[in-house]
Amino acid sequence: MHRKRIATLAAAPLALLIGSAVLSASTANASHSTAPAVASSTCNAPDAEKILTVEEGIALVKKCSARADAAAPGWHWMGNYGSVYDVVAVANGGGIGPGELIAQPQSSGLVPSFMYY
């Protein structure tokens, strides 16, 4: 058992060394990329204090899902809503599918939500 522990400890610095070499190689390749750098300012997350309407939420979902990097979907902050019904209307109007919505009603009456697209 003692030999296995020593072998594991000896392998750990090697794994860290290999991992850092991969990281430095990937950053070196990224600096020589020929792809144009475009700032994605088309999708702005709403403020934490703002309460969105259904129309604003649907417009935000459509604007954000039309971005160039929409090929890699992920979770997005979609703001606070006044009721659960508003959140559901935004999800249905924006084409959000089953399992792609997280909403947690708060004691203040706000319903913060995250959507996956």
Secondary structure by P-SEA (a helix, b strand, c coil): caaaaaaaaaaaaaaaaaaaaaaaaaaaaaaacccbbbbccccccccccccccaaaaaaaaaaaaacccccbbbbbbccccccaaaaaaaaaaaccccccbbbbbcccccccccccc
